[in-house]
Amino acid sequence: MRIALSGLACALAVFLGGCSPALEDAYVFEERIPGLAAQAAGSGYYADAFAQDLCVVTGEEAFDAGFVTSEAGALFDQGDREVLYSKNAFERLYPASITKVMTALVALKYGTLTDRVTVTEDAVITESGATLCGIEPGDVLTLEQLLYGLMLPSGNDAGAAIAVYVGGSIEGFADMMNEEAARIGAVDTHFVNPHGLHDTDHYTTAYDLYLIFQEAMKDPRFREITGTTAYTASYRDGDGQTVTKTWKGGNWFMTGERETPEGITVIGGKTGTTQAAGYCLIMAEEDAAGGEYISVVLKSDSRQALYDNMENIISKIDK
């Protein structure tokens, strides 16, 4: 089944522009639908994804040059299924650690929070600047603990440990991520790892990230994890000794380092940063009436600009 779905996803990617397109080769939403319809004919596989009520980008919604300086950005009203803002929503870009939203989604789908996971050598990440939660080979944690280590301190080591446990290998888990992306209609996305460390064949779009994040937010377990700002894990190392670590999130809107527009509460999100990806952020917000929104910013040129761009975008809520 996994091979068949991977082949189908690749065939769809070829239809739309190749399995390994240049990142600058973007396309508009209207070009996605014929490909989805052709693949869905007789199988119903893709029809299910687009039978759901989703926000649909048909152009640059309320685009204002200079309003957002990042390469891409978007704001989706989950209640009314409206696109309130869109800039380059279908441009292929690197997601950095926002990748971990898909990692969590797949892990929650195929694993159980109480599963006990032994960390392997695959979790040893030596790349300069990589964020880690500090686990070591031989450590034994629950899948739930690893998910907090993945999402709060953005532990690339936790991502690798989850991937090997759930998928058998980094490559096998990446196949599962791509199958899930195809299932929910994120057809311009391709993953090669569970953490988002740079690879030229690891890319997505602002719109696809919306599809992935809104799917993850359907799971109350994910909502709990992504809405948490600090978590303490106690687990055993390879020698049987107790290790206790406290992990904290890095979203300034959630940690209080940046104020949200009046009446808006951030209820979850994930940051991501690499040199190639720039500064990235996806979030879920709630307005004073309880309405929910999803916003995304990709490739800002600094952390300050990232939060300026995101504030400008979410300021359009209820405007």
N, C-alpha and C positions, 0 to 999 in steps of 0.2 A: 504493500500500500504506500509506504514512504517513497519508494522509487517511482511509482506511478505518479504520485502527486508532484514530486520534484520535477519529473519530466514535463508534466502539464504546466507547471509554473514557468519552466524554461521555455516551453513552446509559446506560451503567452508572451513572455518577454521578447522572444524573437519576433513575434507578430508586431509588437509595439516598438521594436527598435534594437533588439539583440540582447543576449544574455549578459554581456559586459559592455554596455554603452558608455560613451564619454559622458561625464557628469553634466556637461553643458547641453546635452541633447534632451531638452525638456519637451513636453507635449501637453496639449490642453485636454480638458475633461472629455470633450466630445470624441476625441480619438481613443479614449479608453473604452467607451461603451461598446463599439462594434466588436472589439477583441473579446471582451467579456461575453457578449451575446453569442459569438461564434463558438467559444469554448463551452458555453453553458448548453448549447443546443444538444438535445438528446441525453444530457447527463444531469442537468440541474445543479451541478456543483457550484458554479459561480452565481447562478440565479438566486440562490438562497441569500448570499451576502448582500446583493443589491436589492433584494425584496424588503430589506429592513428600512426603517425610517432613518435616513442619514442626511446630514447637511451636504449639499452639492454645490461645488464651486463651478460656476459657468463663465467666470471672467475675473477681472480684478475688482473685487467688491469694495466700494468706498475707498479706492486707492488714492492716496495723497502723497505725491512726491515729497520726500523729506520728513514725512510724518514718522516713518520707520526707516532707519538707516541700515538695518541688518539686511542680509541678502534675501531672506524670506520671512514671512510672518502671516499669521491668520488668527481669526477669532470665530468660534462656532457657538451658536445658541442651541444648546441641547434640547430645550423645551419646545421652541418654535421651529427647530430644524432650519435655521437661517444662518447664512454666512454673513457676519457683521463686518468682517475685514479680511482681505486677502491680498497678499503680495507674493508673486512667484511661487504659488502653492504647489506647482508640479515640477519645479526645478529640482533635479537630482543633486543632493548635497550629502555631506557626511554627518551622521547623527551623533558621533562621539558617545558619551555614556547614556544618552536617551535610549540607546540600544537596550539598556537594562529593563526597560518597560516590557519589551517583548520577551526577554529572558524570564522575568517574573511571571508573565502571562503563561508561557509554556510550562514552567515549573509547577505552577498552581494547577494547571490542567492535567498534568501527568504524574504529579507527585502528591504526597500527603504531608501536611505541616509537621506531623510528629515523626516522620521518617528520620532515622539517624544516619548521618552522612559522615564517612571517614574521608578527610581531606587527603588528596593525592599530590604527587609532585607537579601535576599539571597546574596547581594553584600557585606555583612559584612564579611571580611576575617580576621581571628584572628591568623592564623598560623604564628609562628615566622619566620622572614626573608622573608615573602611573599612580592612581589613588588606590589604596589598599585598606582592608579592614583588619589586617594583622593576623590572619590565621596561618597555621603552619601544617605541613604534611604530618599526618598522624592524628591531628586534632579530630575530635568527634563532636559534631554539632547537629542540632535538628535542622531540617529544611527551613523551618520558620526562622530560626536564628540566622541562617545564611541569607535568607531573603532580606532581613533587616540590614545585614552587613553589606548586601548588594546595593540596596536602595538609599540608605542614609549616608554612610561615608563614601558611597559609590565604589565599593570594593571590587576591583577587577579580579582579585584572588577569589572572592566569594562567587563571582560569575563563573570562573573556570571550575570551581568545585561543584557548583550546581550543574553545569553542563555535563561534566563527566558522570555525575551520579544519575541524572535523568536521561541523558542521551547516549551514554556509554563512551563518548569521546567528544572533544571540541567540535570535530567535523560532523559527527552524528547529530549533535544538538543543533548545530547551525542548519542542518537539513530540516529539522523539526521547526525551527524558527521560520524558515522560508516557506514551509508547507502551511504554517499558521497564517503567515502574511498573505499567501495566495487565497486561503480560505475566506479571509475577511475582506478581500478585494484590494489589498495593498500591493498592486501589481507592479509598481515602480520601485520596489524595495528589494535589496539583496543583502543578506547577512553572511559573514564568514566567521564570526566569533560572538561570544555571549556578552562581551563587555564594551565594545566600541573602540578599542585601541585601533589606530589607523591602519586601514588597508584600502587600496584603491578600488577594490571590488566590493566594498562594504558601504552601501549608500541607501538613501531613502528620500522622501519629499515631505514637506510640511503637511500635505493632505494625507499621505499615508500614515504619518505619525498620529494625526487625528484619529484615523481609523483604528490604529493599534491601541492608542490610549483610551478611547471610548470603549473599546472591547474589554480592556483590562479593568476599567472602572465599573463594569457590570458585576465584578466579583467583590463581595464585601470584604474578603480577606485582603485583596490588593488595596482597596480603599483604606483599610485600617493601616496597612504598612506605609503607603505613600502619604498618608495624612499625619504620620508620626514624626516628631522632630528630634526625639532622643530615645534610645533603647539600650538596656543593659542585658548582656548575654553572659551566662555562666555555663561553661562546658568543660570537657576533659581534654587534656593534651595527650600526646602519644605515650606518656609515662603514667597516665592515670591521674595527674594532678589537676586541680580545679583552676581554670583560667576565667577571669571576669574582665569583660571589656564593655565600655559604654561608647556607643556610636551616635553621632549627631548628624543631622541633615544640613545641607548647604544652601537651601533655597532662602534667599534673603527675605522674601515676602512672608515666609513661614517662621523664620527665626526672629523677626522683628527688626532686622537691620534695614529694612526698607518698608515704608508704609504703602498700603494699597489705597486706591481711590476710595472715597467715602462710600460706605454701603456694600463694599465688595470684600469677601472673605476667601482666601485661598485655601482649598480643602485637600490639595495634594499636588504633586508634581515631581519632575526629575530634571536636574541640570546635566550639562555635558560640555566638556571642553577638551579640544586637542588643537595643536597648531594648525592642522589642515581644516578642521571643522569650525574653528572660531569658538565663540561663546554661544551656547544653545540652552534653551529652556522650554519645557512643555508643562502646562499647569491646568488644573481644574479649579474653577471659581464658583462661588455661590453669591447671588445678589440678596438684597434684604428680604425679598419675597420667597426665597428658597429656590429660585431658578438657577440651573447649572449651565456652565459654559466651559469650553476647552480653548485654550490659547497656546500658540506656539511661536517661538522666535528661533531662527536658525542663522548662524554665521554673523553674529555681531563681532565688532573688532576689539571689544574690551568688555570686562565685567560690568563696568559702570554703564556702558552703552547698552548692554544686554538688558539691564533692569530699567533703563530709560525707555527702551523700545517696548518692553513688555508693559510698563506702566501706561504708555501711550495707547497701546492696543486695548488693554482691559478698561481703559477709561471710556471706551465706546459702549460698554455695557450700560443699558438703560438710558442711552443718550438719544 
